[in-house]
């Protein structure tokens, strides 16, 4: 199992030391730094690869929410975030920002271990998605030949029923740990299994990859909005927004123009 580089950002000294100690107890985690605030953490992020950040929210200077937003601007290189806080009121915001977990203080070791496992699953999903792929000359990601051919449909479970969802009903798909989340209008379904294997079964004419963990249906896009540093946001006809990373921007633009 590949060790993960971990950064702790916590302004309370005792809490910071405890988190650092608990991280060091995991053989598969490497504590890169334990910072008092986001200003200290920023040069650490810039200096080397960080896989996971345990991030307090209320701190002097830049708060954890704003710092997490800046981390997301890193696109595919953005670390996974676990928020660590004494305040419940930020939970919805945290999960909208796709945090791996939300730890409420005080928490015990088993609860931290569950959060770390969720973060590890999300990071592994990225690796699973990228491992069986090769980069074509135009920069798009092409799946290896061993994958099952596109079927144009997928079976999903919903309240004791097995439904047939066709490709054209799916707006976008994103990896979430060891599951794939299907966004179909107002409906959301979960399908177990690796992201790479799932998207290989989707119609290549209809879907385009927009990040290491997301593909979107080009027919469901209403418009594209330009963001900072070359990133895009795809605004779907449903009103939802999906991040398009710099790495996949040209491929998305080419597909929409063709």
Secondary structure by P-SEA (a helix, b strand, c coil): cbbbbbbbbbccaaaaaaaaaaaaacccccccccccccccaaaaaaaccccccccccccccccaaaaaaaaacccccccbbbbbcccccaaaaaaaacccccccccccaaaaaaaaaaaaaaaaaaaaaaaacccccccbbbbcccccccccbbbbbcccbbbbbcccccccccccccbbbbbcccbbbbbbccaaaaaaaccccccccccccccccccccccccccccbbbbbbccccbbbbbcccaaaaaaaaaac
